[in-house]
Amino acid sequence: MKQFIKSLFSDENGVISMKRLCGLLCTVALCVTLYVNSLSEAHPVPSSTLVQSIALLAFGCLGLATADKIFGKKKDEETKE
């Protein structure tokens, strides 16, 4: 299980990717905040700017990690040939 979790945060070279870690932490924080807010009796509304900023940060980090994985392989293949 420990190896599986480590592989989620590692890039193809086995190095921990901060983009993936940051994206996952932002996603978890946003989901927890919105879930707790839905259960609250007072229903305080979080700032929409804050929610959008965290969502864009998570999307950006995870998108960059994916793009890096896709386009990084093409560069590696071109240099090997």
Summary of the structure (lengths in Angstrom):
residues: 81
radius of gyration: 17.0
end to end distance: 36.5
largest distance: 62.3
contacts: 186
relative contact order: 0.14
helix: 78%
strand: 2%
